[in-house]
């Protein structure tokens, strides 16, 4: 009976180890196919521009609310940091802002210009490069599993939860910048700014958060 239990534990450990290895292989394969880790300037420029364009497209999917509309922008902000890394994620979101200031209609409702960055929604926009950088930094510095069997704590710290937690912090940065500027240029009281700039987005952004983390986890190097 003891021998059977020992064999079962060994088999279980091997199965978990094989699952981890297969997940790593799949992640590396996807990144290689999509050239996400390519050192070629052309490949990096492609993904930097692609996520800037996707963020612009996400801005056009909106539910009008005042003073800040619901949009799909932050979904791509989160993904840019996780998939492109801290540097390229930052550059991609900075490019998005530069395109808008330069006159291209990449902001919500087809908006553009420096006035958008100085207006009620400007804090959210200005936070995008910073949020992408923080997410990329945290994901690139997450601890590695200490053994193949992986305890619950190891799984929590090195798997999906780490990616999710990194994105939560990035999203909080977006909310913080957005709420502060909303208070400065639009509301007189902090309570109004927090309700309209942070609390109103909670459920909507939780859905985007989990979707982004689930997608990113397939590409994150373990």
Buried (B, 14 or more C-beta within 10 A) or exposed (E): EEEEEEEEEEEEBEEBBEEBEEBEEEBBEBBEEBBBBBEEEEBBBBBBBBBBBBBBEBBBEBEEEEBBBBBBBBBBBBBBBBBBBBBBBBBBBBBBBEBBBEEBBBBBEEBBBEEBBEBBBBBBBBBBBBBBBBBBBBBBEBEEBEEEBBEEEBBEBBBBBBBBBBBBEBBBBBBBBBBBBBBEBBBEEEEBBBEBBBEBBEEBBEEBBEEBBEBBBEBBEB
